[in-house]
Amino acid sequence: MVNSGDTAWVLISAALVILMTPAVGFFYGGMVRKKSILSTLMMCFAALFLISIQWVLFGYTLAFGPTKAGLIGGLKWLGLLGVGQAPNVAYAATIPALAFMFFQAAFAIVTPSLIVGSFVERIKFGAFLIFTGLWATLVYDPVCHWVWGAGGWLRTLGVLDFAGGTVVHITAGFSALAIALVIGKRIGYGKDNMEPSNIPLVVLGAILLWFGWFGFNGGSALAANGLAVQTVVVTNTAGAAAAIVWMILSWLHRRPSVLGVATGAVVGLAAITPASGFVTPLAAILIGGIAAAISYYAIVLRMKFRIDESLDVFACHGLGSFWGVIATGIFASKLANPAGANGLLCGNPLQLGTQFFGATTVAVFAFIATYVLATLIDLVVGLRVGVNEELVGLDISQHAESAL
């Protein structure tokens, strides 16, 4: 039976998550050089309209349709046929199936926008569109079914992912590393000045992301209830803890960086995502704080190896949320969510092993599938713009416009 309060909360949460995609554009747009700000914003915006259509046509049914051997959803709901105003009790018993579909569409949209940070300032816009459409179909939709789909094999195995640590952040982070390795470094990387062009824009993006994350995680309760409240509280707590730890680390090494604090907050929010419906606020402090340290030093290591994964999607989202999935297996408690499971500290060490297996499986699949996909696209149409186009900047060369 449809509950109006639950439906309203899920629709509001969906709108908050939709807001996160342009927020990612602002967050990334401020980090690139001024000659590619519009290009970065455009790619994130394009993910919004491209995946909105893909999801309606066939993405939703591949992700949540009746399972085919636990690997992929069937085509029963192609074009949303049969997805209407009545609830689907397999997913959410108190909201219309269309509301659940729309909420999940927001996740499918924001995930490829996260990958944009790995190849900014050097990818053809046409190649980006091809990559995004194929990646959503071949990587995101199957993983979504594995973890969240009724009958999905990782869900059946008992992998816990409340709001998208594996489905969103691990897939995006490890895919980002893969395509960055295929497309190669920006011209002048390590030599030219590639400092962020607009840090206030980064902070704006981070604030909007933090705001949107309340819908991202809180809405995943799929009801306006106590679990949604607890999820919002632990989300805010983890983001704050990570920002504090990042501030301290950057202060120890030089100065308390504004860019760093904004990045740290996003890392903490990514890390708490899989655990948000299963842990207490005290656990959230540890999850966010440890995630900040992991990502901070992963960026230091990445720079030493001179890998141009430009805006550190892998370190922040991939590794941050990988830790979050593992931490779920450590800190999960039925006291926080009776419908969940206990983790290591509550006497269930098997959950930790299950979480590690799920995170590793998704990470390996996402990396290999994306590397192969990016390589094929590069061979067929070319991923990268020409030298002169890259030097003049993607705003002019790809869109004939300038941000400043």
N, C-alpha and C positions, 0 to 999 in steps of 0.2 A: 504493500500500500504506500502510495506517495505521501511523503511528509513535507509540508511546505517549508518548514524551517531548515531541514536538511538540504532540500533543493536550493533554497536561497543561498545557503552557505557554500555549496559546491559551485553554483554559478558565479558567485562573487570570487571564490578562490580561483576558478578558471580565468576570470578576467585579470586577477592579480598575476597569474602565471603568464598570460598573454603579454602583459606589460613587461615581463622580464626579458623578452626577446629584443625590443628596442633598447631596454636597459643594458643588455649585453653590447649592443651597438655603441652606446655612449661610453661604456666602460672600455671597450677596445678602441673606439675612435679617438679617445683622448691619449691613448698610448702610442699610436702610430705618428709618423711625421705628417705635417700639415698637408702635404701633397696627396695623401691617401685617406683623409678622414671620411670624405663622402663615400668612397669605395667601400670602406669598412662598414659604414652605416647601411649602405645599400645591400650588402650581402646579408646582413642580419635581417633587414626588412624583407628581402626576397625569400628568406627561409619562412617567414610568416605567411606570405601569400602562396608560395609554392607547396609547402607541406599541408596547408589548410585544404587544398584541393586533393592532393595525394591521399590524405587521410580519409576524406569522404568517399573517394572513388574506390580505393582498395586497401589503404594502409590500416584502417581500423579492423577490417575483417581478418587481415593477415596477423594482426597483433592479438585480437581478442575473440576472433571467430572460433567456432567449435574445432577443437584440436585435431590435428593430424599427427598422431604418434608423439604428441608432446613437443613437437618441433616447430610447428607453424599453424596458424589458424586457417581454417578452410575459407572458401569463397561464398559461404551462405549469406553473409551480410554485405556483399558487393554493392557499392553505391548506397550503402546504409539501408538496403532492403530488409525490412523486418526490425529495424532499430527505431523504436518510436517512443511514445509517452509513457508506456507501461514500464515498470522496473524490470531489469534482468537480475533475478535473485542470485545468479552465480557471481555477480560482481557488486551490486549495491541494491539492497532490497527496498530502500525507501526513497529513491530518486528515479526520475525517468531514465530509461536507457540512453536517450539522447543527451541528457545532462552528463552522464558518465562518459559518453563518447566525446563530448566537447571538452570536458576536463582533461581527458587523456590526449586530446588533440593538442592542447597547450604544451604538454610535455614533449610530444613528437616534434613540435615546432621549435622549441627552445634548444633541443639537443644539438641539431646540426649547426645552429648559430654559435654554439660554444666552440666548435671546431674551427670557425673562421679565424680565431686568434693564432692558429698555427701557420697560416699561409698568407697573411695580410701583405699588401704592398707588392705582390708579384704574381697573382693568379689571374687568368683570363676570366672575365665575368661569365661568359658562355660555358666555360669548363666548370666553373663553380656550380652553375645551375644543373648541369648534367651530373656532376659528382653528388650534389645534395639530394637530388631525386633518387638516384640509384642507391646511395648510402642509406637513406631512410628505408628503402624497400628491402635491401639485402642485409643490412646490419641491424638497424634499430628495430624494425618490426619483428624479426625472429627473436632477438634477445628479449624484447618486451613480452612476447608470448611465453618464452621459457620461464621467465621470472614471475610474471603477473597473470598470464592467461590461465583460464580454468583448464587444468590438465597439463600445463606447461611442465617440462621435465625437472627444471630446477625448483619450481614451486612445489612440485610433488616430493622432491628430495628434502624439502624443508628449509631452503635458503630464505632468509629474512631480508626483505628490502622494502621498508615502509613507503618511501617516497621517491626512489630512483637513484640510489647510490650506484648500483650496477647498471640499471637500464639507461640512465642518463649520463652520469658523470664518468664512470669507468669506460663506457663505450666511447664517449666524446674524447676523453683524455688520451686513451691509448690509440684511438684513430688519429688524433691530432699528431702524435709522434710519428705515426706511420706515414701520413701524407707529407709531413715536413721533411722526412728523409727522402721521399720520392721527388718532391719539387725542388729541393736544394735551398741553399742560402740566398739571402738577398744580396744584390750587388753592393759591394762595399762593407759587408758585414764584418765587424771586428776592426774596421778602419775608419769608416765614416761616422759622423755623429747621428745616432739613431735614438736620441732621447725623446721621451713623450712630448707631444706638442701642446697638450692641454690637460694638465692634471685636474683642474676643477671639473672638467667633463668626466674624467675617470671617477672622481668622488661622487658626482651626480649619478653615474651609472651604478656605482656600488650601493648607494643609498636606495635607489629604486629596486635593485636586486634584493637587498635586505628586506625591503617592504614586500616585494613580490613573493619572497620565500615563505612568508606566513601563509599564503595561499598554496604554495608548492607543497609544503609539508603538512600544514594544518588541514588543508582541503583533502589530503589523502586519507583522513579519517572517514571521509564520505558521509559525514553526519555532523550536525551541530551539537556536539556532546562533550563530555569531560575529556575524552581522549584527544579531541581537537584542541582543547585548551592546553592540555599538557604538552602536546606536540609543538604548539606555538611558543610556549615557555622555554622548552629545551632548545628550540631553534634559535631564539634570541640569545640564550645563554651561551651556546657554542660559538656563535658569531662574535659575541663580545669577548669571550675568552681568547679566541684566535687573534683578534685584533690587538689585544693587550700583549700577547706573547710576541707577535710580529713586531710591535712597537719596541718592545724591550730588546729583541735581537738586533733590529736595525740601529737602535741607540747604542748598543754595545759595540757594534762594528763601525758606526760613524755618527749618524744623527737619527732621531725618530722621524722616519720618512712618511709623508702624507700618502704617497703612492703605495708604500708598503703596508700601511695600516688598512687602506682600502682593499688591497689584495688579500691581506690576512683575514679580514672579515669574510670575504667570499670563500676563502679556503675553509674556514670553520663552518660556514653554512653548507658547503658541499659535503664536508665530512659527517655532519650530523644527519644529513638527509636519509640515509638508509636506516639509521638507528632511532630516528625521531619519535616513532610511535612505540618504542620498546624500552626506553631508558629513562632514568630520573635526571633532574636538573644537575645534581652533583656529578653524575657520570658525563653529562654534556660538557661540563667545564674541562674535564680531562680529555675528552674526545676532540674538542675544538683546539685546546692548547697544544696537544701533541701533534695534531694535523698541521698547525702553523709551523712548528719546528721541522717537521718532515718536509713540507713544501719549500720552506725557506732554504734549507740546505740542499735540496734537490735542484733548486734554481742555481745556487752557487756551483754545484757540480756540473750542471748543464752548460754553464758559461765556460767552465774550464775545458770541457770537451768541445766547445765551439760549435754546438748544435743550434741551428737557427730555428728552433720551435718558438716562434717569435714572441708570443705573449704568454708563454708558460701554461698552456692548457693542460699539458701532461702533468706537470709538477703540481698544479693547483687543483685541478678537477680529477685527473686520473689517480695520482698518488694520494691526494687528500681523501678522496672517497673510497679508495682501496682500503686505506686505514679505517675509514668509517664502517665499512662492511665487516672488517675483521673485529673492530671494536664492538659491533653489535653482538658478535659471538662471545665477547668477554663480559659486557655490561648488561645485556638484555635481562629483563626481570618481569615475571608475571605480575609482580606488584604494580608495575607501570602499565601493563597491558595483559589482562588475563587471557586474551585471545592469542597472544604471542607465544614466546618460549623463554625459558631460562637460559642464560649463558654460563660461561665458565665460572664466574664468581658466585653464581647461584646454584652451583653443583652440577652443571651440565656441560662438561668439556666437549661432548660430541658436537654441540652447536658451533663451537669455534672451528672445528674441522670442516663442518658443512659450509660455514661462511667463507673460509679460505678457499675451499674447492670452487664455490660459486664465483667468487671474485676473480680467481685465477683463470677459470674457464672463459668467462666473459672477456677478460682482458686479452687473452691469447687470441680468441676468435676475432675480436674487434680489430686488433693490430694486424693480423694476417689478412683478413678479408679486406680491410681498407688499403693495405699495401698493394694487394693484387688489383683491387679496383682502381686505385690511383695510377698504378703503372699502366693498366690497359687504356684508361682515358688519356694518359700522356702519350701513348703510342698512337692512338687514333686521331685525337683532335689537338693534343698538346695542352698541358696544364698551364704553362707559363707564358706571360707576355714577352714581347721582344725587348731587347736591351734598351732601345731608345724609349719605348713605352714605359719601362720600369723607371728609367732615370727621370723622365718628365713627371712621373707620378700617375697612379691609376685613376685619380679624379678626372684628369684631363684626357688620358689615353683611352679610358674605358667608358667615361660618361660625359665627356666634353663639358664639365662643370668644375667649379672651384669652391671650396668651403670658405676660404678667407680672401 
